[in-house]
Amino acid sequence: MDFQALSTEELVRECARNRDDQAWPEFNSRFYRLIAKVIHRVCREFSERSPEVARELIQDTYAKMLADECVILRQFQSQHDNSFLGFIQTVAANVAYALDREDIAPAFREELKRLLK
């Protein structure tokens, strides 16, 4: 199957269907930069400059999409052509804003708590 020729909605459905599928490299090709951009923006908001934290949050975003047999991808309902872009940005931002992470840099966690009071 030519995954590059799939629409965003078709690609998301294919990825949700099979976590080990060859569709995931195409998913990564299309959406990694967007996920990374959102994560880096949130990190900058809280003066977190550690590349390790950003990389971990990007991985956590992918883990969230893969969790429970890709339940959030399976449940996604497209409202318009670009709705998945907004959806994936929201997922990435929510991962980055999570306050209950034990492994986030302590200074970053404290800054988030202080700013969100």
Secondary structure by P-SEA (a helix, b strand, c coil): cccccccaaaaaaaaaacccccaaaaaaaccaaaaaaaaaaaaaaaccccaaaaaaaaaaaaaaaacccccccccccccccaaaaaaaaaaaaaaaaccccccccaaaaaaaaaaac
